[in-house]
Amino acid sequence: MGEAEIAAASSSKGGLAKALQDLASRPAPLLSTFSPSSERGVEVERQPGIAGGADGTATVFRAEKRAGVRPFVALFLLFCTVQLDLLVLLAGPFLLPFRLFSAVLGLFLFLALIPLYQNSSFAHKLSRFLCKYALGYFPVAVHVEDIKAFDSNEAYVFGYEPHSVLPIGILSLSAHAGFMPLPKTKLLVSNSFFFLPFLRHIWTWLGCIPATSKHFRSYLAAGYSCIVVPGGGREVVYLEHDSNSEVAFLKSRKGFARIAIEMGRPIVPVFCFGQTSAYKWYLGKKKVFQNGQEVAPFFYWGRFGSCIPFRQPMHIVVGKPIFVNKNVQPTKDEVDEVHAQYVTALLELVEKHKDSVGYTDLQLRVI
């Protein structure tokens, strides 16, 4: 059973869970068989004395630096499709004849609703192209503290921080990127992406799923490692122009810890250095509603005032798994304890690596 059948089954009651359970029975490749492909432009090195593998070394996966037109094409497809959709929808009524605009609108609705076939050769080739050239543009390096601590037959919950303007570095944890030795991964992203034509296709092919508890639990049960940004888009309203300060909105975000305990899956702290500098932004005055929700006018831009990010090297550090005791009905104390372990590990991860990656004065604030 492939992912296309999973998508079809999810429309029926209990179909998604059943389809994923069937898929989970398939064996995954062994960790020892993993080797980053040169076709993906990944270089591997061992760094002694930085972090905590059993032999005192960290494994570093570096994307080969890319220049030319292809990185810009990859970045446009990944990060500018939203603007393209909005431009067509907002400017179309004024610039296009009524019949032509109606036809375009019908095409958009069609593309936003049709089922997607994720296992086509085109989808795989495009996903690898996007990861290879987008990650090579900055470029990105992934530092794994203890590569031997990961089992390719295990599913993990990766807690990635910070969100920044856009969590660009999260792509490095996709199976298509070829960095991590985990053949089955899913990226949890905002539900709104799956209602936008073109963007919906691209992110689905990359292995993204809606950030809902239903999808989160189901894919973990099927043996997929899930990458989530616990702080989410809420962190945008706390962005600071001080390059030595980062914010993680975590104190009230404990749902990922609860689901990890329910499913008995280890949590892995992940932090990205350099990501916040990939865009410039304007953040207006915040307004706080009675329910505590904060909103503010927000605009961002990259190179030449476009949606293409600046060429800012990024270092993603991946900590050791935090193992949890499975409990389908965890208590508040259990959730609080695991959540506290994650926050502590994340802070330690930043302190341990910030000197070696060139961010000596960086301070991570947890709010």
DOTOR-172358 format. One record per residue (C-alpha): residue in three letters; x, y, z; residue number from 0. Coordinates in steps of 0.1 Angstrom, whole numbers, plus 5000, padded with zeros to 4 digits. Layout:
BEGIN
{aa = Ala east = X north = Y up = Z i = NUM}
...
This chain:
BEGIN
{aa = Met east = 5000 north = 5000 up = 5000 i = 0}
{aa = Gly east = 5015 north = 5034 up = 4990 i = 1}
{aa = Glu east = 5008 north = 5069 up = 5002 i = 2}
{aa = Ala east = 4984 north = 5076 up = 4974 i = 3}
{aa = Glu east = 4962 north = 5048 up = 4988 i = 4}
{aa = Ile east = 4966 north = 5063 up = 5023 i = 5}
{aa = Ala east = 4953 north = 5096 up = 5011 i = 6}
{aa = Ala east = 4923 north = 5079 up = 4995 i = 7}
{aa = Ala east = 4917 north = 5058 up = 5026 i = 8}
{aa = Ser east = 4918 north = 5088 up = 5049 i = 9}
{aa = Ser east = 4884 north = 5100 up = 5035 i = 10}
{aa = Ser east = 4867 north = 5071 up = 5051 i = 11}
{aa = Lys east = 4861 north = 5065 up = 5088 i = 12}
{aa = Gly east = 4891 north = 5049 up = 5103 i = 13}
{aa = Gly east = 4907 north = 5046 up = 5069 i = 14}
{aa = Leu east = 4938 north = 5066 up = 5076 i = 15}
{aa = Ala east = 4947 north = 5047 up = 5107 i = 16}
{aa = Lys east = 4942 north = 5013 up = 5090 i = 17}
{aa = Ala east = 4962 north = 5023 up = 5059 i = 18}
{aa = Leu east = 4991 north = 5035 up = 5080 i = 19}
{aa = Gln east = 4991 north = 5004 up = 5101 i = 20}
{aa = Asp east = 4994 north = 4983 up = 5069 i = 21}
{aa = Leu east = 5022 north = 5005 up = 5057 i = 22}
{aa = Ala east = 5040 north = 5003 up = 5091 i = 23}
{aa = Ser east = 5044 north = 4965 up = 5086 i = 24}
{aa = Arg east = 5069 north = 4971 up = 5058 i = 25}
{aa = Pro east = 5105 north = 4969 up = 5070 i = 26}
{aa = Ala east = 5127 north = 5000 up = 5068 i = 27}
{aa = Pro east = 5163 north = 4999 up = 5056 i = 28}
{aa = Leu east = 5188 north = 4992 up = 5083 i = 29}
{aa = Leu east = 5209 north = 5021 up = 5097 i = 30}
{aa = Ser east = 5241 north = 5005 up = 5086 i = 31}
{aa = Thr east = 5229 north = 5007 up = 5049 i = 32}
{aa = Phe east = 5225 north = 5045 up = 5050 i = 33}
{aa = Ser east = 5249 north = 5064 up = 5029 i = 34}
{aa = Pro east = 5243 north = 5100 up = 5018 i = 35}
{aa = Ser east = 5242 north = 5101 up = 4981 i = 36}
{aa = Ser east = 5266 north = 5123 up = 4962 i = 37}
{aa = Glu east = 5238 north = 5130 up = 4938 i = 38}
{aa = Arg east = 5222 north = 5150 up = 4966 i = 39}
{aa = Gly east = 5253 north = 5170 up = 4972 i = 40}
{aa = Val east = 5259 north = 5159 up = 5008 i = 41}
{aa = Glu east = 5294 north = 5157 up = 5024 i = 42}
{aa = Val east = 5300 north = 5139 up = 5057 i = 43}
{aa = Glu east = 5326 north = 5145 up = 5083 i = 44}
{aa = Arg east = 5333 north = 5137 up = 5119 i = 45}
{aa = Gln east = 5340 north = 5165 up = 5144 i = 46}
{aa = Pro east = 5359 north = 5155 up = 5175 i = 47}
{aa = Gly east = 5354 north = 5171 up = 5208 i = 48}
{aa = Ile east = 5321 north = 5190 up = 5201 i = 49}
{aa = Ala east = 5295 north = 5168 up = 5213 i = 50}
{aa = Gly east = 5285 north = 5137 up = 5228 i = 51}
{aa = Gly east = 5286 north = 5107 up = 5207 i = 52}
{aa = Ala east = 5299 north = 5076 up = 5225 i = 53}
{aa = Asp east = 5333 north = 5083 up = 5209 i = 54}
{aa = Gly east = 5332 north = 5120 up = 5217 i = 55}
{aa = Thr east = 5325 north = 5131 up = 5181 i = 56}
{aa = Ala east = 5296 north = 5146 up = 5162 i = 57}
{aa = Thr east = 5287 north = 5137 up = 5126 i = 58}
{aa = Val east = 5283 north = 5166 up = 5103 i = 59}
{aa = Phe east = 5264 north = 5165 up = 5070 i = 60}
{aa = Arg east = 5271 north = 5195 up = 5048 i = 61}
{aa = Ala east = 5252 north = 5205 up = 5017 i = 62}
{aa = Glu east = 5274 north = 5213 up = 4988 i = 63}
{aa = Lys east = 5273 north = 5250 up = 4980 i = 64}
{aa = Arg east = 5252 north = 5258 up = 4949 i = 65}
{aa = Ala east = 5253 north = 5288 up = 4926 i = 66}
{aa = Gly east = 5236 north = 5297 up = 4893 i = 67}
{aa = Val east = 5199 north = 5297 up = 4884 i = 68}
{aa = Arg east = 5188 north = 5263 up = 4898 i = 69}
{aa = Pro east = 5189 north = 5274 up = 4935 i = 70}
{aa = Phe east = 5167 north = 5304 up = 4927 i = 71}
{aa = Val east = 5143 north = 5282 up = 4909 i = 72}
{aa = Ala east = 5141 north = 5258 up = 4939 i = 73}
{aa = Leu east = 5137 north = 5287 up = 4963 i = 74}
{aa = Phe east = 5110 north = 5303 up = 4942 i = 75}
{aa = Leu east = 5090 north = 5271 up = 4941 i = 76}
{aa = Leu east = 5093 north = 5265 up = 4978 i = 77}
{aa = Phe east = 5088 north = 5300 up = 4992 i = 78}
{aa = Cys east = 5072 north = 5322 up = 4966 i = 79}
{aa = Thr east = 5043 north = 5301 up = 4955 i = 80}
{aa = Val east = 5020 north = 5317 up = 4981 i = 81}
{aa = Gln east = 5028 north = 5352 up = 4967 i = 82}
{aa = Leu east = 5021 north = 5340 up = 4932 i = 83}
{aa = Asp east = 4987 north = 5325 up = 4942 i = 84}
{aa = Leu east = 4978 north = 5358 up = 4960 i = 85}
{aa = Leu east = 4989 north = 5379 up = 4930 i = 86}
{aa = Val east = 4968 north = 5360 up = 4906 i = 87}
{aa = Leu east = 4937 north = 5360 up = 4929 i = 88}
{aa = Leu east = 4940 north = 5397 up = 4939 i = 89}
{aa = Ala east = 4951 north = 5412 up = 4906 i = 90}
{aa = Gly east = 4934 north = 5388 up = 4883 i = 91}
{aa = Pro east = 4899 north = 5405 up = 4884 i = 92}
{aa = Phe east = 4915 north = 5438 up = 4873 i = 93}
{aa = Leu east = 4940 north = 5425 up = 4848 i = 94}
{aa = Leu east = 4923 north = 5396 up = 4831 i = 95}
{aa = Pro east = 4890 north = 5394 up = 4811 i = 96}
{aa = Phe east = 4862 north = 5379 up = 4831 i = 97}
{aa = Arg east = 4861 north = 5346 up = 4812 i = 98}
{aa = Leu east = 4898 north = 5341 up = 4815 i = 99}
{aa = Phe east = 4899 north = 5349 up = 4852 i = 100}
{aa = Ser east = 4870 north = 5326 up = 4858 i = 101}
{aa = Ala east = 4889 north = 5298 up = 4840 i = 102}
{aa = Val east = 4920 north = 5305 up = 4861 i = 103}
{aa = Leu east = 4899 north = 5305 up = 4893 i = 104}
{aa = Gly east = 4884 north = 5272 up = 4882 i = 105}
{aa = Leu east = 4919 north = 5257 up = 4876 i = 106}
{aa = Phe east = 4930 north = 5269 up = 4911 i = 107}
{aa = Leu east = 4900 north = 5252 up = 4927 i = 108}
{aa = Phe east = 4906 north = 5220 up = 4907 i = 109}
{aa = Leu east = 4943 north = 5219 up = 4918 i = 110}
{aa = Ala east = 4934 north = 5227 up = 4954 i = 111}
{aa = Leu east = 4910 north = 5197 up = 4956 i = 112}
{aa = Ile east = 4923 north = 5169 up = 4934 i = 113}
{aa = Pro east = 4940 north = 5139 up = 4952 i = 114}
{aa = Leu east = 4978 north = 5139 up = 4950 i = 115}
{aa = Tyr east = 4999 north = 5109 up = 4939 i = 116}
{aa = Gln east = 5030 north = 5112 up = 4961 i = 117}
{aa = Asn east = 5050 north = 5082 up = 4948 i = 118}
{aa = Ser east = 5054 north = 5092 up = 4912 i = 119}
{aa = Ser east = 5090 north = 5094 up = 4898 i = 120}
{aa = Phe east = 5083 north = 5131 up = 4890 i = 121}
{aa = Ala east = 5074 north = 5138 up = 4927 i = 122}
{aa = His east = 5106 north = 5122 up = 4939 i = 123}
{aa = Lys east = 5128 north = 5139 up = 4914 i = 124}
{aa = Leu east = 5113 north = 5173 up = 4921 i = 125}
{aa = Ser east = 5116 north = 5168 up = 4958 i = 126}
{aa = Arg east = 5153 north = 5159 up = 4956 i = 127}
{aa = Phe east = 5159 north = 5188 up = 4933 i = 128}
{aa = Leu east = 5143 north = 5212 up = 4957 i = 129}
{aa = Cys east = 5162 north = 5199 up = 4987 i = 130}
{aa = Lys east = 5196 north = 5197 up = 4969 i = 131}
{aa = Tyr east = 5195 north = 5232 up = 4955 i = 132}
{aa = Ala east = 5176 north = 5250 up = 4982 i = 133}
{aa = Leu east = 5198 north = 5237 up = 5010 i = 134}
{aa = Gly east = 5229 north = 5241 up = 4989 i = 135}
{aa = Tyr east = 5221 north = 5278 up = 4983 i = 136}
{aa = Phe east = 5227 north = 5289 up = 5019 i = 137}
{aa = Pro east = 5244 north = 5263 up = 5025 i = 138}
{aa = Val east = 5231 north = 5241 up = 5053 i = 139}
{aa = Ala east = 5251 north = 5219 up = 5076 i = 140}
{aa = Val east = 5234 north = 5193 up = 5100 i = 141}
{aa = His east = 5254 north = 5185 up = 5131 i = 142}
{aa = Val east = 5242 north = 5152 up = 5147 i = 143}
{aa = Glu east = 5255 north = 5147 up = 5182 i = 144}
{aa = Asp east = 5253 north = 5109 up = 5183 i = 145}
{aa = Ile east = 5244 north = 5094 up = 5149 i = 146}
{aa = Lys east = 5245 north = 5059 up = 5165 i = 147}
{aa = Ala east = 5217 north = 5068 up = 5188 i = 148}
{aa = Phe east = 5192 north = 5067 up = 5159 i = 149}
{aa = Asp east = 5176 north = 5035 up = 5147 i = 150}
{aa = Ser east = 5161 north = 5036 up = 5112 i = 151}
{aa = Asn east = 5133 north = 5012 up = 5124 i = 152}
{aa = Glu east = 5123 north = 5037 up = 5151 i = 153}
{aa = Ala east = 5100 north = 5067 up = 5148 i = 154}
{aa = Tyr east = 5111 north = 5099 up = 5165 i = 155}
{aa = Val east = 5094 north = 5133 up = 5174 i = 156}
{aa = Phe east = 5118 north = 5160 up = 5163 i = 157}
{aa = Gly east = 5112 north = 5193 up = 5181 i = 158}
{aa = Tyr east = 5126 north = 5219 up = 5158 i = 159}
{aa = Glu east = 5133 north = 5255 up = 5169 i = 160}
{aa = Pro east = 5131 north = 5283 up = 5162 i = 161}
{aa = His east = 5103 north = 5291 up = 5137 i = 162}
{aa = Ser east = 5118 north = 5324 up = 5127 i = 163}
{aa = Val east = 5101 north = 5341 up = 5097 i = 164}
{aa = Leu east = 5100 north = 5307 up = 5080 i = 165}
{aa = Pro east = 5114 north = 5274 up = 5094 i = 166}
{aa = Ile east = 5136 north = 5269 up = 5063 i = 167}
{aa = Gly east = 5161 north = 5245 up = 5079 i = 168}
{aa = Ile east = 5134 north = 5220 up = 5086 i = 169}
{aa = Leu east = 5139 north = 5208 up = 5050 i = 170}
{aa = Ser east = 5172 north = 5193 up = 5060 i = 171}
{aa = Leu east = 5154 north = 5167 up = 5081 i = 172}
{aa = Ser east = 5133 north = 5155 up = 5052 i = 173}
{aa = Ala east = 5141 north = 5121 up = 5039 i = 174}
{aa = His east = 5146 north = 5137 up = 5004 i = 175}
{aa = Ala east = 5175 north = 5158 up = 5017 i = 176}
{aa = Gly east = 5197 north = 5127 up = 5025 i = 177}
{aa = Phe east = 5211 north = 5141 up = 5058 i = 178}
{aa = Met east = 5195 north = 5119 up = 5085 i = 179}
{aa = Pro east = 5196 north = 5081 up = 5083 i = 180}
{aa = Leu east = 5158 north = 5079 up = 5087 i = 181}
{aa = Pro east = 5140 north = 5067 up = 5055 i = 182}
{aa = Lys east = 5105 north = 5076 up = 5068 i = 183}
{aa = Thr east = 5099 north = 5112 up = 5078 i = 184}
{aa = Lys east = 5070 north = 5137 up = 5077 i = 185}
{aa = Leu east = 5071 north = 5174 up = 5083 i = 186}
{aa = Leu east = 5041 north = 5189 up = 5101 i = 187}
{aa = Val east = 5032 north = 5223 up = 5086 i = 188}
{aa = Ser east = 5003 north = 5247 up = 5088 i = 189}
{aa = Asn east = 4970 north = 5233 up = 5074 i = 190}
{aa = Ser east = 4966 north = 5264 up = 5052 i = 191}
{aa = Phe east = 4993 north = 5252 up = 5029 i = 192}
{aa = Phe east = 4971 north = 5223 up = 5018 i = 193}
{aa = Phe east = 4944 north = 5246 up = 5004 i = 194}
{aa = Leu east = 4968 north = 5266 up = 4981 i = 195}
{aa = Pro east = 4973 north = 5252 up = 4945 i = 196}
{aa = Phe east = 5009 north = 5245 up = 4935 i = 197}
{aa = Leu east = 5022 north = 5250 up = 4971 i = 198}
{aa = Arg east = 5000 north = 5221 up = 4982 i = 199}
{aa = His east = 5015 north = 5199 up = 4956 i = 200}
{aa = Ile east = 5051 north = 5208 up = 4963 i = 201}
{aa = Trp east = 5049 north = 5205 up = 5001 i = 202}
{aa = Thr east = 5030 north = 5172 up = 4999 i = 203}
{aa = Trp east = 5056 north = 5157 up = 4976 i = 204}
{aa = Leu east = 5083 north = 5169 up = 5000 i = 205}
{aa = Gly east = 5066 north = 5148 up = 5027 i = 206}
{aa = Cys east = 5046 north = 5174 up = 5046 i = 207}
{aa = Ile east = 5014 north = 5167 up = 5064 i = 208}
{aa = Pro east = 4988 north = 5189 up = 5081 i = 209}
{aa = Ala east = 4998 north = 5198 up = 5117 i = 210}
{aa = Thr east = 4969 north = 5181 up = 5133 i = 211}
{aa = Ser east = 4969 north = 5156 up = 5162 i = 212}
{aa = Lys east = 4952 north = 5131 up = 5140 i = 213}
{aa = His east = 4979 north = 5131 up = 5114 i = 214}
{aa = Phe east = 5006 north = 5133 up = 5141 i = 215}
{aa = Arg east = 4995 north = 5102 up = 5159 i = 216}
{aa = Ser east = 4987 north = 5082 up = 5128 i = 217}
{aa = Tyr east = 5020 north = 5087 up = 5111 i = 218}
{aa = Leu east = 5039 north = 5080 up = 5143 i = 219}
{aa = Ala east = 5020 north = 5048 up = 5147 i = 220}
{aa = Ala east = 5030 north = 5039 up = 5111 i = 221}
{aa = Gly east = 5067 north = 5043 up = 5119 i = 222}
{aa = Tyr east = 5072 north = 5077 up = 5105 i = 223}
{aa = Ser east = 5094 north = 5102 up = 5123 i = 224}
{aa = Cys east = 5076 north = 5135 up = 5126 i = 225}
{aa = Ile east = 5093 north = 5169 up = 5126 i = 226}
{aa = Val east = 5073 north = 5196 up = 5144 i = 227}
{aa = Val east = 5080 north = 5232 up = 5153 i = 228}
{aa = Pro east = 5065 north = 5234 up = 5188 i = 229}
{aa = Gly east = 5065 north = 5272 up = 5190 i = 230}
{aa = Gly east = 5049 north = 5275 up = 5156 i = 231}
{aa = Gly east = 5040 north = 5307 up = 5139 i = 232}
{aa = Arg east = 5033 north = 5323 up = 5173 i = 233}
{aa = Glu east = 5070 north = 5330 up = 5176 i = 234}
{aa = Val east = 5068 north = 5355 up = 5148 i = 235}
{aa = Val east = 5053 north = 5382 up = 5170 i = 236}
{aa = Tyr east = 5084 north = 5378 up = 5193 i = 237}
{aa = Leu east = 5110 north = 5382 up = 5166 i = 238}
{aa = Glu east = 5139 north = 5405 up = 5175 i = 239}
{aa = His east = 5163 north = 5423 up = 5152 i = 240}
{aa = Asp east = 5191 north = 5416 up = 5177 i = 241}
{aa = Ser east = 5212 north = 5389 up = 5160 i = 242}
{aa = Asn east = 5223 north = 5376 up = 5194 i = 243}
{aa = Ser east = 5188 north = 5367 up = 5206 i = 244}
{aa = Glu east = 5164 north = 5340 up = 5197 i = 245}
{aa = Val east = 5129 north = 5332 up = 5211 i = 246}
{aa = Ala east = 5112 north = 5298 up = 5215 i = 247}
{aa = Phe east = 5075 north = 5299 up = 5225 i = 248}
{aa = Leu east = 5074 north = 5267 up = 5244 i = 249}
{aa = Lys east = 5061 north = 5271 up = 5280 i = 250}
{aa = Ser east = 5025 north = 5265 up = 5269 i = 251}
{aa = Arg east = 5032 north = 5242 up = 5240 i = 252}
{aa = Lys east = 5031 north = 5207 up = 5255 i = 253}
{aa = Gly east = 5009 north = 5189 up = 5230 i = 254}
{aa = Phe east = 5039 north = 5174 up = 5211 i = 255}
{aa = Ala east = 5052 north = 5160 up = 5244 i = 256}
{aa = Arg east = 5019 north = 5145 up = 5253 i = 257}
{aa = Ile east = 5016 north = 5127 up = 5219 i = 258}
{aa = Ala east = 5051 north = 5114 up = 5221 i = 259}
{aa = Ile east = 5043 north = 5098 up = 5255 i = 260}
{aa = Glu east = 5010 north = 5084 up = 5242 i = 261}
{aa = Met east = 5028 north = 5068 up = 5212 i = 262}
{aa = Gly east = 5060 north = 5059 up = 5232 i = 263}
{aa = Arg east = 5082 north = 5078 up = 5207 i = 264}
{aa = Pro east = 5115 north = 5095 up = 5217 i = 265}
{aa = Ile east = 5117 north = 5133 up = 5214 i = 266}
{aa = Val east = 5148 north = 5148 up = 5197 i = 267}
{aa = Pro east = 5157 north = 5185 up = 5204 i = 268}
{aa = Val east = 5168 north = 5204 up = 5172 i = 269}
{aa = Phe east = 5180 north = 5240 up = 5169 i = 270}
{aa = Cys east = 5189 north = 5260 up = 5138 i = 271}
{aa = Phe east = 5215 north = 5287 up = 5139 i = 272}
{aa = Gly east = 5214 north = 5314 up = 5113 i = 273}
{aa = Gln east = 5179 north = 5309 up = 5101 i = 274}
{aa = Thr east = 5164 north = 5341 up = 5115 i = 275}
{aa = Ser east = 5188 north = 5362 up = 5093 i = 276}
{aa = Ala east = 5175 north = 5346 up = 5061 i = 277}
{aa = Tyr east = 5149 north = 5374 up = 5059 i = 278}
{aa = Lys east = 5144 north = 5410 up = 5070 i = 279}
{aa = Trp east = 5111 north = 5420 up = 5084 i = 280}
{aa = Tyr east = 5089 north = 5446 up = 5098 i = 281}
{aa = Leu east = 5068 north = 5439 up = 5129 i = 282}
{aa = Gly east = 5042 north = 5464 up = 5139 i = 283}
{aa = Lys east = 5026 north = 5471 up = 5173 i = 284}
{aa = Lys east = 5012 north = 5440 up = 5190 i = 285}
{aa = Lys east = 4975 north = 5438 up = 5199 i = 286}
{aa = Val east = 4965 north = 5414 up = 5227 i = 287}
{aa = Phe east = 4930 north = 5400 up = 5227 i = 288}
{aa = Gln east = 4911 north = 5388 up = 5258 i = 289}
{aa = Asn east = 4920 north = 5352 up = 5251 i = 290}
{aa = Gly east = 4957 north = 5361 up = 5253 i = 291}
{aa = Gln east = 4962 north = 5358 up = 5215 i = 292}
{aa = Glu east = 4987 north = 5383 up = 5201 i = 293}
{aa = Val east = 4986 north = 5397 up = 5166 i = 294}
{aa = Ala east = 5007 north = 5423 up = 5148 i = 295}
{aa = Pro east = 5012 north = 5436 up = 5113 i = 296}
{aa = Phe east = 5041 north = 5416 up = 5098 i = 297}
{aa = Phe east = 5059 north = 5419 up = 5065 i = 298}
{aa = Tyr east = 5091 north = 5402 up = 5054 i = 299}
{aa = Trp east = 5114 north = 5403 up = 5024 i = 300}
{aa = Gly east = 5146 north = 5387 up = 5011 i = 301}
{aa = Arg east = 5169 north = 5395 up = 4982 i = 302}
{aa = Phe east = 5160 north = 5424 up = 4960 i = 303}
{aa = Gly east = 5128 north = 5429 up = 4981 i = 304}
{aa = Ser east = 5115 north = 5395 up = 4970 i = 305}
{aa = Cys east = 5105 north = 5363 up = 4987 i = 306}
{aa = Ile east = 5139 north = 5347 up = 4979 i = 307}
{aa = Pro east = 5158 north = 5344 up = 5012 i = 308}
{aa = Phe east = 5193 north = 5359 up = 5017 i = 309}
{aa = Arg east = 5222 north = 5336 up = 5014 i = 310}
{aa = Gln east = 5228 north = 5329 up = 5051 i = 311}
{aa = Pro east = 5247 north = 5298 up = 5062 i = 312}
{aa = Met east = 5227 north = 5277 up = 5086 i = 313}
{aa = His east = 5238 north = 5251 up = 5111 i = 314}
{aa = Ile east = 5211 north = 5227 up = 5124 i = 315}
{aa = Val east = 5222 north = 5208 up = 5155 i = 316}
{aa = Val east = 5204 north = 5176 up = 5164 i = 317}
{aa = Gly east = 5206 north = 5164 up = 5200 i = 318}
{aa = Lys east = 5203 north = 5130 up = 5215 i = 319}
{aa = Pro east = 5169 north = 5113 up = 5217 i = 320}
{aa = Ile east = 5150 north = 5117 up = 5249 i = 321}
{aa = Phe east = 5133 north = 5084 up = 5256 i = 322}
{aa = Val east = 5099 north = 5083 up = 5272 i = 323}
{aa = Asn east = 5077 north = 5057 up = 5289 i = 324}
{aa = Lys east = 5046 north = 5049 up = 5268 i = 325}
{aa = Asn east = 5013 north = 5058 up = 5284 i = 326}
{aa = Val east = 4982 north = 5062 up = 5263 i = 327}
{aa = Gln east = 4967 north = 5084 up = 5290 i = 328}
{aa = Pro east = 4996 north = 5104 up = 5305 i = 329}
{aa = Thr east = 4991 north = 5125 up = 5335 i = 330}
{aa = Lys east = 4998 north = 5163 up = 5336 i = 331}
{aa = Asp east = 5029 north = 5156 up = 5357 i = 332}
{aa = Glu east = 5042 north = 5131 up = 5332 i = 333}
{aa = Val east = 5037 north = 5156 up = 5303 i = 334}
{aa = Asp east = 5053 north = 5184 up = 5323 i = 335}
{aa = Glu east = 5083 north = 5163 up = 5331 i = 336}
{aa = Val east = 5090 north = 5152 up = 5296 i = 337}
{aa = His east = 5084 north = 5188 up = 5283 i = 338}
{aa = Ala east = 5108 north = 5201 up = 5309 i = 339}
{aa = Gln east = 5134 north = 5175 up = 5297 i = 340}
{aa = Tyr east = 5130 north = 5187 up = 5261 i = 341}
{aa = Val east = 5133 north = 5224 up = 5270 i = 342}
{aa = Thr east = 5164 north = 5217 up = 5291 i = 343}
{aa = Ala east = 5180 north = 5196 up = 5264 i = 344}
{aa = Leu east = 5173 north = 5224 up = 5238 i = 345}
{aa = Leu east = 5189 north = 5251 up = 5259 i = 346}
{aa = Glu east = 5219 north = 5228 up = 5265 i = 347}
{aa = Leu east = 5222 north = 5221 up = 5228 i = 348}
{aa = Val east = 5224 north = 5258 up = 5220 i = 349}
{aa = Glu east = 5250 north = 5265 up = 5247 i = 350}
{aa = Lys east = 5271 north = 5235 up = 5237 i = 351}
{aa = His east = 5273 north = 5243 up = 5200 i = 352}
{aa = Lys east = 5270 north = 5281 up = 5196 i = 353}
{aa = Asp east = 5308 north = 5287 up = 5199 i = 354}
{aa = Ser east = 5317 north = 5261 up = 5172 i = 355}
{aa = Val east = 5292 north = 5275 up = 5147 i = 356}
{aa = Gly east = 5300 north = 5311 up = 5152 i = 357}
{aa = Tyr east = 5272 north = 5324 up = 5174 i = 358}
{aa = Thr east = 5291 north = 5328 up = 5207 i = 359}
{aa = Asp east = 5269 north = 5356 up = 5221 i = 360}
{aa = Leu east = 5236 north = 5340 up = 5211 i = 361}
{aa = Gln east = 5210 north = 5337 up = 5239 i = 362}
{aa = Leu east = 5179 north = 5315 up = 5236 i = 363}
{aa = Arg east = 5149 north = 5328 up = 5255 i = 364}
{aa = Val east = 5121 north = 5303 up = 5263 i = 365}
{aa = Ile east = 5087 north = 5321 up = 5268 i = 366}
